Amino acid sequence: MSQHSIPIVDLSQFIAGGEPKQNFVHQLGSAFEEVGFVSVKNHGVSQALIDAYYGAVKKFFAMSREDKKKYEKVELAGQRGYTSFGKETAKGYDAPDLKEFWQMGQIVEGEILSKADYPDNLEVSEVPEFFELGQQLFKAFEGSSRELLRAIAIHLGIGEFYFDKYIHNGNSILRAIHYPPITSEPKSAVRAEQHEDINLITLLVGASAEGLQLLNLQKEWLDITAPEGCLVVNVGDMLQRLTNNKLKSTTHRVVNPPREKWHTSRFSIPFFTHPRSEMRLDCLESCVDVKHPIGYAPISAGEYLSERLIEIGLKK
């Protein structure tokens, strides 16, 4: 096992414009083509807000199983509220991941959209600050992901604001994950089996314990380390599909801690940037040539999301 510091980029350079902006686009694009992961500093998400939300997350997961189950709505396929331990399984695996989680979705503004795609978010009466802090963090992550996608669009030569209309009121998800202490010999050495994310890009705020690993091009598992205060950002399958594999959706997993740390919990807060359901994921013409023929059948983001939710066991 190797320790691996993924490339670090500074989002304030992109905001600054001019040559720093061009440098940022080059650095981000190269990292996403070669590695699929970056650390982002000066990302614009308040550390105080992150800390406050982590506090609310820990309060929620400390609640009794019975109280948490009140917020598990099977009909929502895990897209809102609570999903209990052992419900989600990585694509292609039988053993469920060793986690429970909470999901908050888009706070729709200025439109009336289908409740099937945008069900109401749930509020937790026992932790009243959970909902409000989640809303604030959702919008902060959304703002950072918008800037990152603008840089990606420039790199791809499709116009800086290509993604804006697709992620406005997009079907993004803020997920709070709890990997409970390990109380008996696990069947698997991983808390979350190897997988690729479904969405366009994922923004991950520093997890409470080590364990995240990526699979590099040499098929080696590497521990992912990021400086304190940075976001870890990776490409998802939707973006890989759209770019006909030009940008890499890197395989990653969360491994169990060493035995002496089995008594500890791990918390993680990823933000999955999803587009609106009607966005087409058909391969961009600029990413198709003789050496790189079209690798994927045409599909919409909504259709693709539905397929993947069924594959991972959250949707029937």
N, C-alpha and C positions, 0 to 999 in steps of 0.2 A: 504494500500500500504506500502511495506517495502523497506528500502534502503538496497542494497545488493552489497557488494564488492566481485566481483568474484575472484577466486584464481589468484595469481600473480606468474609468472614464469620468470626466467632470462635466455634469450637465450644465453648470453655469457658463461653460465655454460656448455651448450651443445657444443659450439665451443671449450671450454677449454679441453674437453676430460676427460678420467679417471673417478674417482668417481663423480665429479660434473656433468659430462655428464649422468651418470647412474641415478643420483638423478633427473636431469631435465626430463629424459624420464619417470621416475616413476610419478613425479608430473604432467606432461602434460597428460599422459595416464589416470591417476586417475581422473583428472579434466574433461577430455572429456568423460569418462564413466559415471561420476556422475552428471555433470553440463552441459557440452557441450560448455561452454564459459571459456576463460581465459584472463587475462591481461598479455601482454608480454613486459618486459622492456629490454633495451639494444638489441633492435631488429634489429639494423643496418640500419634503414631508417633515413636519415638526416632530422633533424627538420627544417633546413634552406630550404631544398628542399620542404618539406611539406608546410611550410609557403608561399613559392613562388608560389606553385601550387594553394593553396587556394586563393591567390591574383588574379591569372589568372581566376580561376573559378568564383569568384565574378564579375570580369569584364565581363565575357561572359554572365552570367545570368542577369546582369544589362542592357544588350542590349535590343532593342525593340523586341516585339513579331515577327514582320515582319522579322527583321534581323536574329533572331534565327531560324525561320522556314525555312530559306534558307538551313540550315544544317540538316533538318529532311528528311531522305530518307526512305520512307515507305517500300520499297523493301528490306531493310536491317534488318527488324524486330527488330529495336531498338538496334541492336548489334554494330552499329557504329554511331557516330554523336549524334544528338539531338533527344530527345523524349519529346514532348510537354506535358503540364499539363493535368492530367486526363486520360492518355492513358493506364497505367499499373494497373491491378487489381489483388489482391491477389487471389490465388487458392481457389475456393469455395465461393467467395464474388462477389456481383454485383456492389457495389460502388467503383469507381476508387480511387487509392491513391492520396493524395493531394500533388503531387510533379511533377517536371520536372527534366530531367536528361540528362547527356552527357556520352557517352561510347567510350572508346578507347580499341582496341583489340591488339592481339599479333603482335609484330614486328618480322616477320619470318626471321630467319637467317640460311643460308646454305642449304636451301631446296626450292623447288617450290611446294607449297601446293594449294589446291583448293580454288578459290576465293569464292566459295559458303560457305565454312567454315571460310575463312580468307579474308573477303572483305577489301579493302584499308581503312585505317584510314583517317579521314577528318581533314583538317586544317582550322582554322578560321582566315580570313584575317584581321578582326578587332582587334584580340588579337593574334598577331604573336607568342608570347612566350608560348601560351597555349599548342601547339603541342609538342614543344621541352621539356618543363617541364614535360608534361604527359609521354613522352617516358622515361625520366630519372626516374620518380617515378614508372612507370610500372616495369622497370627492377629491381629497388631497392626492391619493394614489392615481385617480383618473387624470388629474392635471399633469402629473409626472409622466404617465404613460402616453398622453397626447403628444408631449414634446419628444419623447423617445421615438414614437411612430412617425413623427414629422421628419426626424433625422433619418430613419430607415427609408422613408419614401424618397428623400433626396438621394440617398445611396443607390436606390433602385432606379432612379431616373424617371419616376412617375409623377413628379410634382409634389412639393412639400406638404400640401394639405389633402392629399389623396385619401387618407384614412379618417379625416375629421368628421365627415358626414356619416361614416359608418360606426364610429364609436360614440357619437352624440346619442345619448339615451341607448347606448349599446347594452348588450346582455351580460355585462361584467359581473364578477363575483368577488366579494371579500370573504375569505375563509379563515376561521380561527381553529387551529388544530391542537388537540391534546393527545400526546402519546403517554398513556399512564405508566406508572412504575411496573416493572416486570416482576411477577410474583412466583413464577415457576418456569422451568426450562422451556423456552419457546420452540415451536416447530421450525421456525425460520430465523435466520440471523438478521432479518430486516424488519423495521417498524413499518416501512412503506416500500413495497416491492418495486423493482425497476420499472420505469414508465416514462412516457413523454407526455407533456401537458397538451391539452386539447386546443387551447385558445391561440390568440395572436402572440402576445407576450405575457410573461408572469413577472410580477414585482414581489420580491420576498424581503420582508424586514427581518433583521437579525433574529434568528431562532435562539431559544433560551439554553440550548445545549448543542454540542457538536453532533454530527451524524450524517449530514448531507454529503453525498458523493455523486460525481459524474463519471460517465464512461467516455474516455477519450477516443480519438481515431485509431489509436493503437490497441484498443479494447482493454485498456487498463482502468480500474476503478481508482479515482483520485478524490481525496478529501477536499471539499470546497471551503476555502477560507476567504473571508472578506474583512477589510478593516472595520473597526467599530464605527457606527454611524452611516455605513454604506448600505444601499440596497443591492441585493443580488437579482439580476434580471436575465431571463432566458427566453429563447424563441420557443413558441409552441407549434403544434402540428398544423394549425390553420395557416400560419405564416410560412411554414416550410412548404405546404401544399401550394399556396398562392405563388410562391417564388420558384416552384418546380425544383425544390431541393437546393437552391442557391444559398438560402439561409438555413442553418442546421437546427433542428429540434433535438436537442441533446438528451440522451437517456440519462436518468438520474434516479436515486433511491435514498432512503433514510435507513441507516443501519442501527442496530441495537448498540447501546453503550457497553463498555466492559463490565464484567460481573459486579465489580465493586460500586458501580453506579446504577445498578438495576433498581434501586429504591427511589430513583429520581424521576420526575416527570420531564417531558420535553414539550414546549409550546412553540408554535410557529404560526405566522400570519402572512400567507400569500394573497396577492391580488391578481386575479385572472382577468386580463383585458380581453373581452369578447366584443365582436362587432354586433350590429343588428342582424337579425335572422335572415333578412333578405340579401345581405351582401353575398356576392358570388365569390367563390374560392377557386374558380377556373384559373389555370396557370396563366400568369402574365405573359403576353407575347414577347416582351423584352427578355424573358428568362427561358425562352425556348429557341433552340437552334439545332443544327445537325448533330452536334455532340451531346446535346441535352434535349432529346425528344420529350414530348409531353408525358409526364409520369403519372398523372392522376385524371380520373374521369371528372367531368363538370359536376359541381354540387354547390348548394347554398350553405351558408354558415349554420342556419337553423337545422337543415337536414343532417349536416355532419355532426352537430352537437347531439342531436337525438340518437344517431347511430352509436356514438361513443358512450353516452350515458347508459345505453342498454348493455354495451360490452363490459362496462365496469360494475354492473349490477345495481345501479341506482334507479334504473327505469325499466319497466316491464315491456 
